[in-house]
Amino acid sequence: MNDENRFAAELEKLGAKSFSTRTERFGRVTRVVGLTVEATGITAEIGAQCVIETSRDEPPIEAEVVGFDGKHLYLMPIHYLEGIKAGSLVRFKQAQSLVGVGESMLGRVINGLGEPIDGKGSISFDAQVALDARAVNPMQRGAVKDTLDTGIKAINGCLTFGKGQRMGVIAGSGVGKSVLMGMLTRNTAADVVVIGLIGERGREVQEFVQRTLGEAGLARAIVVAAPVDVSPVMRIKAAKLTHSIAEYFASKGNDVLLLFDSLTRVAHAQREIGLAVGEPPTTKGYTPSVFSLLPKLIERVGVGPGPQGSISAFYTVLAEGDDRSDPIVDVARATLDGQIMLSRELADAAHYPAIDLEGSISRVATNLLTKDQILIAQRLRRYWTLYAQKQDLIQVGAYTEKTDPELDEAIRLKGMINAFLTQDSDEVFDLAQTFSQLKQTMS
């Protein structure tokens, strides 16, 4: 059996949908630079899937087309580079990434290719979906008009969240993002929860699934995990797959909650790919394709047209060095429908969830609440911010009582406001309970 026939047999084992024996669908590796494989004699679309031959006793390596330059095609392996040499055969597999989806994915942990990694056996699929979805006509989108109960007082009362909303959770490392994500998974009134863990440490993936999420949280969830040690292509695929799964379940009429951790790690993965194919670095080394990819992902979330369900999302954003002017933080704030700022100072003071109302906002809250609810929530936010602005004067005793009646009231209510905004991770407060407590707090 010659090289091409043997290689075709290997492709069938990989499940290649179709391929051509024309010369433009077959080429050879000319060189490897960093994470990028260059090949000639083959043409393929950006995003197309190819496979690269290795030694005779190893299966071909799957790779994705990430760029081209004249007759040179740039590919980035999905898993690893080992085994590739000059002259290795390269074969076109399919024009786009297709992944199986179905109801049996609930309660499972999968990778960016839709393969189970939880040791619970194979998954049966009901359909195949593309990882890249076409943009929805904005005039066909439904409006965010129904409140989504998150079970968390601080969000329900002060940052009220709606079905189809996209909210950012912005924080530095180690201030409780994962715990907040676990609470949202267990408490939010959604039919299906899809969780994307992109670029996390492997230990944190296991810890989140087993401890933070738990059996009850995992039962109605699908976890897509692509740890930091996998290739940047796999991390991008996992990010897209998370959204594709959410879109599939929403198309069935479900209200889907999408929890995505984190947008920053996706930006890092896309930066690696962009730099590898020669994109010029811009702010903080991020390439232009980063600022194109993130809005495309975010805009896949919302209320579907017609009888379709909704996708509501929380995206975590890592403020590196607690820098709230980081370029990815800026992109998130400009694209999302609001943001929740987590504070290291609050976390250090054991105030959980460590939500800082200063800088936090829900841009659709006024469309979801009654006038009385809006006024009482605004009053709490004002007292919180007023106290924070004068905190140094108050603590050193430089403020004289009755100088500012509004500040006097903020000082009087400070303890009660703190009590309202804190919540144990195993507690749940629905919307009615939240606003009842909020009214008592501010009375």
N, C-alpha and C positions, 0 to 999 in steps of 0.2 A: 504493500500500500504506500503510495507516494505521500509527500508531506501535506499536500492540499486535501487529499481524500481523508487522510487520518485526522487532519484538523477539522474537517467538516463533521466527522463522526463525533469528535469531542464537543462541537457546537451543539449537536442534537442532544447530548447529555445535559448541557447547560440550559436547554429549553429555548434555543433560538427560534424565533417565529419564522423568519425567512431570511435568505441571503442569496446573493447573486454570485456567479462565478466570473462576472465581468472583471476586467483588470482594475477598475476604479473601486471595487469592493474588496480588493486584496492588496496588501502591501507588506513592507518590511520595516523594522525598526532601524533607524539610522544613528540615533544617539539618545542618551538620557541626560537631562540637565535638572538637577535637584529632584523634584517630584514629577517632572514632566517628561513624557516619552514622545519623541519626534519620529514620525513615520512618513515614508514616501510611497507612491504607487497606489494610494487609496484616497478616495474622497468621501466625505460624510458630513452631515449637518452638525451644527453646534448642538450639543445635548444628545447626539446619537450614541448608542452603545456598541462598543467593539470588544473583541477579545484578542489577547496576545499570547502566542505560543510560548511555553517554557520548555523544560527538558521533557523527554519522552515519558517519564514516570510521574509527571505532575500535571494537573488539569490546567487549561488555559486561564490566564488572568483577565478578569473583566475590567474594562476601562471606559471612561466617558470622554467624548470629544469636547475640549474646552477652548479650542482656538485653531487657527490655521494661518499660514503665511505662504501664499503661492502654492507650490506643490507639497509643502510640508504641513502635515496634520499634527496638532498637539493633543495628546491624550493624557489623562491623569488616571492611574489605576484606582479602583474603588477600595481595594484591600491593601496590597503591598506591591513592592517593586522587585523583590527577590526572584531570580530566575530569568529575568529579561536580559538579553544580550544583543549585540549588533547583528542584524539579519534575522531576528525573530519574526515569525509570520504574524501579520495583523489582519484580522477579518472583521468585516462589518457584521453586526448582529441584528440590530433593529434601530429604527429612526428616533425612538423616544423611550423613556423609562415608563414601563407599565407594571403596576403592583396589584396583587389580589387584595380584595377587601370583603368583609362579611360580618355577620352577627357573631360568629364564633371567635372573633378577635377580642370580645369583651372579657376582661379579666386576665389578659395576656400581656407579656412584655416582648416587643419585637425590635429589630434593628431597622436601619434605613432602607433595607430592601424588602421589608415585610416578613423577614424570617424570624421565627420564635427563638428567643435566647433565654427563656425561663425554665427550660428542661421539662416542660409539660407536654411534649409531643407536637406533632404537626397541626396546622390550622387549615380548615377547609374554607374556601372562599366562594362568595356568591357572584362576584363580578371583578373585572379588572378596571383600574382607573389610571389615568396619566398623572404623573407628578406635577406637571405644569398645566394649570388650568387657565382658560381664557378669562379675561376680565369681564365682570358682570356690568352690563349697562347701568350706570348710576340711576337712571330714570326708572329702572325696573326694580330697584332695591326697595324693600319695605322700610318703614320708618321705625325708629327706636321709640316705642311708646308704652311698653309694658315693663314694669319693674321686675327685676330678677332678684329673688331673695338669696343672699349669700350666707345668711346665718351668723354674720359678724356685725356686731353693733356699730363699730366705728364706720364701716362701709355702708351699711343699710341706712344709718341715720345722717351721716355727714357727707358721704360720697356716694349717694344712691346710684345703683348700677342697673342698667336696663338690658333687656334681651336684644342681642345684636350689637352691643357696645364693645369697643376695644379699649382696654385700660392698661396702662403701664404701671409696673411696680418697680420703682427706681431706688436703688440702694447700693452701698458698698458691700463688701464680702462680710459674712458672719453677723448679719443683723436680723435674721429671722425670715428670709424670703421662703425657704423651704417649708418652715412650719406654717407660714401663712398659706402657701400653696396647698399643703395637706388639709388645712381647715376648709379652704374653698372647695376642695375635691369632695370632702365628706359632707359639707353643710349645704352647698348650693343646690337649689331646686332645678336640676337639669335632668334630662332623660339619659344622656350619655356624656361621659367626660373623656376627653382625649388629651393626653399629657405628652409634651415633647421635652425630653431632657437632652439638650444638645450641648456638647462640650464640657460636661461635668466629669469629675473624677469618678472612676469606676466604683470606688467604695461608696460614694455619695448616691449613685444610682441604686445600688442594693439597699442602702440605708433608707432612702426615700420610699422605695417600694415596700419594704418589710416593716419598717417602724413608723415612718411619718404617714404613709398611706394606709397601711394595714389591710387586713382581709376585707373589711367592710367597704373601704374606699376603693380597693382594686376591683371589687365585684362588678361595678358598673363603669369601669374605666378601661382605657387602652393606653398603654405606655409605650412610646417610641423612644428608644434610648440610643444615642450615639456618643459614647464617652470621648474624652479629650484625646485618647491615644489612637483613634481611628482616623482615616484619611480625611482631608477637608471635603473631598467629593462625597464621602459617606455622610458627613455631618450636614451638608447642604441637602442631600437626598432625604435624610431624616426630617429636616425642617419642612421640606415640601410634602413629604408623606404625612406628617402630622396634620397639615391643612387638608390634604386630599381625603384622609379618613373622615375628618370633621365634615367636609362637604358631602361625602357619601351619605353619612347618617342624617345630615340636615335635609338632603334631597328626599329622604324617606318620611319627612314630616316631624323629625325629632328636634327638640331644643337641645343643642349641644354646647357644652362648656369646654373651651380650649384653654389649657394652661401651658404656657410656653416658657421654658427656662433654658437658655436665655437668648434674646436678640443679639446681645453683645458677642456671644460665642459664634453665632452665625456670621456676624460681621467679620470676626477673626478668620473664619474658614474661607469666606469669599475673598478676603484680603490675600490669603495664602495663594488661592487659585489665580487671582488677578495679577499678583506680582510674578507668579511663575510663568505666565504667558506674556509678560512684558507691559502690563498696564502701568501708567505713571502713578506713583504714590502722591496723595494729596494730604489733607489734614491728618496729623498723627499717623501717617503712613497708610491710611485707608485709600483704596483705589476707587475710581468712579463707579464701578459695577456694584460696590457695596451699597451706595446710596440709591442705586436703581433696584436692587434686590429687595431690600427691607420694605419699602412701600408696596411692592407687588405682593409680598406675603401678607402684610397687614390688610390690604384691600380685599383679600379673599374671605374676610370675616364680615358678617353682618346678617341682616334679615333677608332671607331668600325671596325671590319673586314668586307671586302666586301662592299656591298651597304649600310651598316648601317651608321647612322649619327655620330655625335661626342658629347662628354660631355666635356665641359671646366669648370674648377672650380676655385673659390676663397675660400680658407679656412682661417678664422680668427683664430689667436692663441694669447691667452692672456699672455703677458709677465708679470707675477705677480711681483709687485714692480718694474716694468720697467727693470726686470732682463732678458737680452737677452741671458743668458746662462742657462735659465730654461731647464730642461730635455725635456719637451714637445716641446719647441722652437727648441731644437737640433734635435729631431726626425723629426719635420716638415721641417727644413732646409735640412736634409739629404735625405728626401723622395720626396719632392716637386720639381717642375721644376723652382723654383725661389721664391723670397720673396720680399714683399713690407714692408719696415720698416716705421711705423708711429712715429713721434717724438712729445713728450710732449712740448718741447721748441717751435717747430713750431706752434703747436696748441695754446699755450699761446700767441704767437705773431700774432694770427688770420691769419695764413698762412694755407689755406685749399684748397684742401686736404693736410693734414700734412705729406706728403711723403718726407722722408729723403733719398736722393739718396745715401748717405753713407751707405753701407750695403745692399742696395736694388739691385736686379739683376733679369733679365729674361734670363734663360739659353738657350732659343731657339731664342732669338731676332736676332742673327746673321744669322739664317736660313730664316728669314722672310723679311729682309730689303735689299735694294741695298747697294753697297759699299759706295756711297756718304752719304746715310742716316745713315749708321753705323758710319762713321767718324764724322759727325756733332753731332750726339747724344753722342758719346764718348767725344768729345771736351766739350760739355756742362757739362757732368758728371765730367770731370777732373777739370774744373773751379769751379764747386760747391764744390767739395771735397777739392781743394787747398785753397779756401777761408775759409772753415770750419776749416781746420787745423791751419790756421794763424789768425783766427778771434780775438783771445784775443790780439795779438800784434797789429792788425790793430785798434781795438777799443780804446786801451790806447795810441795810437799814437807812438808806439815803432817801427813801420815799416817805413822805409825810401823809398820814391818813387824811382823807377828805379833800386832798388837793385835786383829785380827779375822781368824781363819783363813779364813772364807768369802770375805771381801774379798780376802785374799791370793791365793786361788785365782782369783777374778775378774780380778785384775790379771795373773796368770800367763797366763790363757787369752785375755786381751783381743785380742791380735793374731790369734790363730787364729779367734776368733769373728768378728772383722771380715772375715777372709779368707773365712770360710764365707758370710757374709751379702752379700758383694759378688759381682757377676756382670756380665760384659760383655753387651751387648745381643744379640750374635750367638751366645751360648752357650746350651745347653739341658741341663738336668739332670733326668732322670726321678725318680720317687719312690724307686726302689731306690738310685740313685746318691746322692740327697739324704741318705737316712738312713744310708747307708754313710759318707759324709763327715761327717755330724753325729756319728756314733759315734766316728770318729777324732778329731774336733775336741775332744770332751769327755772323751777318755781321758787 
